[in-house]
Amino acid sequence: YQILFKQCVGTEDAFFGMSRKDPSTACCEDVVIKIKLPETKYSDITLDIQDKVLDLRTPKKKLLLHLPYDVDSKNGKARFLAEEETLEVTLRVSRMFDFINFV
């Protein structure tokens, strides 16, 4: 599996430096987890997401992943890319308001 981080960046961030955002994970809004599942069908996947844990089960594989940040477990997205045999889960990071992440 891979854990990736996403953040919304506009021209005011990239060119003008008007916000306090930087490339660190502290400024990211989403966590994306990509899990390779060879020889697996979409119907065989069971996925349970809690605030700090992702629990994935298939007939051949099990993954209990402790997430690096608290996430909004009610409003995530998952999609299975059959050609790549990969499950892609996108979760919104749930954090307190601070001077960088005020959205």
N, C-alpha and C positions, 0 to 999 in steps of 0.2 A: 504494500500500500504506500501511498504518498500523501503527505499533508501539505497543502498549499494555502496561501493567504491571498485574499483579494481586497482591494480598496478602490473607492471611486476617486478618480483624479481628474480635475478639470484644468483648463489653461491657466487659471489663477494659481494652481499648485505647481504645475510643471514649468511654466515659463516665467511667471511673475514672482513666485515664492510668497504669495500673499497669505497663505494659511500656514499653520504650524505643522502640517503633515510632513512626514519623512518616510523613507522606504521600510522602516522597521515594522514588526508585527504589532506594535502598540497602536499603530494608526490604521490597521486593517479592519474592515467591517465584516468580512465573511471568511469562514474556513471551508476549504474544499478538500474532501478526502476522496482519492481515486484508489479503488480496490480492484486488482486483477482477479478475475474469477474464471479461469479456463474451464471449458466443458460444463458450463452452468447455464441453465435457462432462467429467464426472468421469474417464472412461476415458482422456482425452487428457493428463491431468496426470501429470508425473513430478516427484517431490519427493525431494531428498537433503539430509539435515541432518547437519552436522558440529558439533563443539564451538563454533565461532565463525562458521559460515557456513550460510546457507540457500540452496540451489540449486533453483530451480523452472523447469521447462520445459514448454511446450505447443507445438503446431504453429505458433502465431502469436506467442507471447511467450516471453521468457527473463528471469529475474531472478536475479542473484547478489547476495545481501544479506549484508553483514557485520553480525553481531549485536552489540548494545551490551554484552552480558555473555556469558561462557561458559555453555553450556547442557548439560543431560543429553541428549545426542543419541539415546540408546537408548530413552528413555521419554517421548516426546512424543505429542500427539494432534493429528490433523488431521481436519477435516470440511468437506465442500463443501456450501454452502447454495445450492442450484440456483435458488431463487426470487430470491435477491439476487445471484447470479452471483459469489459470494465464497468463497474458500478461507480457513478460519480455522485457524491452527496455534498450538497452545498448548505451550510448552516450559518445563520447570522450570529455573530459574536454578541453576547449579552454582557455589557459592562456599564459601570457607573459613568455618569457624565463627567468629563474632565475638560481641560482647556484645549485638547486636540480633537476629541470625539464628542462633539456637542449635538450630533444628529440623533 
